[in-house]
Amino acid sequence: MFGANRYTGFTLIELLVVMAIIATLLSIVAPRYFNSIDKAKESVLRQDLGVMRNAIDQFYSDFGKYPIDLAELVDKRYMRSIPRDPFTESDKTWIEIPPKNETESGVYDVQSGYTGRALDGSFYQEW
């Protein structure tokens, strides 16, 4: 009885089986997780674009001209701050679109500066 070796613990096979199960679960869960993060960022981007476009329209309605830049919307208190693009994580990457009418200047529209594709296949810069 005293001479019998009793090893406790896991065998190599058991550890490999557990690691294979964990790897399989991760391969199923990880794409869904990253997909949900992208969906959330897209939702935030749509919301931010809507808020900025609404502020531009309100500014034009009040002053009869478009703001010089997005900072003017903050200065005139149409927005509290310029939102951060959820994909570039910066408030400096917004693309300010001028009016199509050559006699007017300022910011007519705003688009994301991120060059990637959305989950529906469209480009974020086209939103």
C-alpha positions as CSV (number, residue, x, y, z in Angstrom):
1,M,0.0,0.0,0.0
2,F,2.7,2.4,0.8
3,G,4.7,1.7,-2.3
4,A,1.8,2.2,-4.8
5,N,2.2,5.4,-6.8
6,R,-1.0,7.3,-7.0
7,Y,-0.8,10.2,-9.4
8,T,-3.6,12.7,-9.2
9,G,-4.4,15.2,-11.9
10,F,-5.3,15.3,-15.5
11,T,-3.8,13.2,-18.2
12,L,-2.5,14.8,-21.4
13,I,-5.5,13.4,-23.4
14,E,-8.0,14.9,-21.0
15,L,-6.3,18.3,-21.3
16,L,-6.3,18.1,-25.1
17,V,-10.0,17.2,-25.1
18,V,-10.9,20.1,-22.9
19,M,-8.8,22.5,-25.1
20,A,-10.5,21.2,-28.3
21,I,-13.9,21.8,-26.7
22,I,-12.9,25.4,-25.7
23,A,-11.5,26.1,-29.2
24,T,-14.7,24.8,-30.8
25,L,-16.9,27.0,-28.6
26,L,-14.7,30.0,-29.2
27,S,-14.9,29.5,-33.0
28,I,-18.7,29.6,-32.7
29,V,-19.0,32.5,-30.3
30,A,-16.3,34.9,-31.5
31,P,-17.8,35.8,-34.9
32,R,-21.1,36.5,-33.3
33,Y,-19.5,38.7,-30.7
34,F,-17.6,40.8,-33.2
35,N,-20.6,41.0,-35.5
36,S,-22.7,42.4,-32.6
37,I,-19.9,45.0,-31.8
38,D,-20.0,46.1,-35.5
39,K,-23.9,46.3,-35.4
40,A,-23.6,48.5,-32.3
41,K,-21.1,50.8,-33.9
42,E,-23.2,51.1,-37.0
43,S,-26.2,52.1,-34.9
44,V,-24.1,54.8,-33.1
45,L,-22.9,56.0,-36.5
46,R,-26.4,56.3,-37.9
47,Q,-27.5,58.2,-34.7
48,D,-24.6,60.6,-34.8
49,L,-25.1,61.3,-38.5
50,G,-28.7,62.0,-37.8
51,V,-28.0,64.4,-35.0
52,M,-25.4,66.3,-36.9
53,R,-27.6,66.6,-40.1
54,N,-30.5,67.8,-37.9
55,A,-28.2,70.4,-36.3
56,I,-27.1,71.6,-39.8
57,D,-30.7,71.8,-41.0
58,Q,-31.7,73.8,-37.8
59,F,-28.7,76.1,-38.3
60,Y,-29.7,76.7,-41.9
61,S,-33.3,77.3,-40.9
62,D,-32.2,79.9,-38.3
63,F,-29.5,81.8,-40.2
64,G,-30.3,81.2,-43.9
65,K,-26.8,79.8,-44.5
66,Y,-24.8,76.7,-43.7
67,P,-22.3,76.5,-40.9
68,I,-18.7,77.1,-41.8
69,D,-17.7,73.9,-40.1
70,L,-19.0,71.5,-37.5
71,A,-17.3,73.5,-34.7
72,E,-19.6,76.4,-35.5
73,L,-22.6,74.1,-34.6
74,V,-21.0,73.6,-31.2
75,D,-20.2,77.3,-30.8
76,K,-23.8,78.3,-31.5
77,R,-25.0,75.5,-29.2
78,Y,-26.7,73.4,-31.8
79,M,-24.7,70.5,-30.5
80,R,-22.9,70.0,-27.2
81,S,-19.8,68.6,-28.9
82,I,-18.8,67.0,-32.2
83,P,-19.4,63.3,-31.7
84,R,-16.6,60.8,-32.2
85,D,-16.9,58.5,-35.2
86,P,-17.4,55.1,-33.6
87,F,-15.2,53.4,-36.2
88,T,-12.2,55.9,-36.4
89,E,-12.7,56.8,-32.7
90,S,-12.0,60.5,-33.5
91,D,-14.1,63.6,-33.9
92,K,-11.6,64.9,-36.6
93,T,-12.4,62.4,-39.3
94,W,-15.8,63.6,-40.4
95,I,-16.1,64.5,-44.0
96,E,-17.8,67.9,-44.4
97,I,-19.7,68.0,-47.7
98,P,-20.2,71.5,-49.2
99,P,-23.5,72.6,-50.8
100,K,-24.0,71.7,-54.4
101,N,-25.0,75.3,-55.2
102,E,-21.7,77.1,-56.0
103,T,-23.0,80.4,-54.6
104,E,-23.3,78.9,-51.1
105,S,-20.5,77.7,-48.8
106,G,-20.3,75.9,-45.5
107,V,-21.2,72.4,-44.4
108,Y,-24.3,71.0,-46.2
109,D,-23.8,67.4,-45.2
110,V,-21.5,65.2,-43.1
111,Q,-20.2,61.7,-43.7
112,S,-18.0,59.3,-41.9
113,G,-14.3,59.3,-42.7
114,Y,-14.1,55.5,-42.3
115,T,-13.4,53.7,-45.5
116,G,-14.7,50.3,-44.5
117,R,-17.9,48.4,-45.6
118,A,-21.0,48.1,-43.5
119,L,-22.6,44.7,-42.7
120,D,-25.1,45.3,-45.5
121,G,-22.2,45.8,-48.0
122,S,-22.5,49.6,-48.4
123,F,-19.6,51.9,-47.7
124,Y,-19.8,54.0,-44.5
125,Q,-18.7,57.1,-46.4
126,E,-21.9,56.8,-48.5
127,W,-24.3,56.9,-45.5
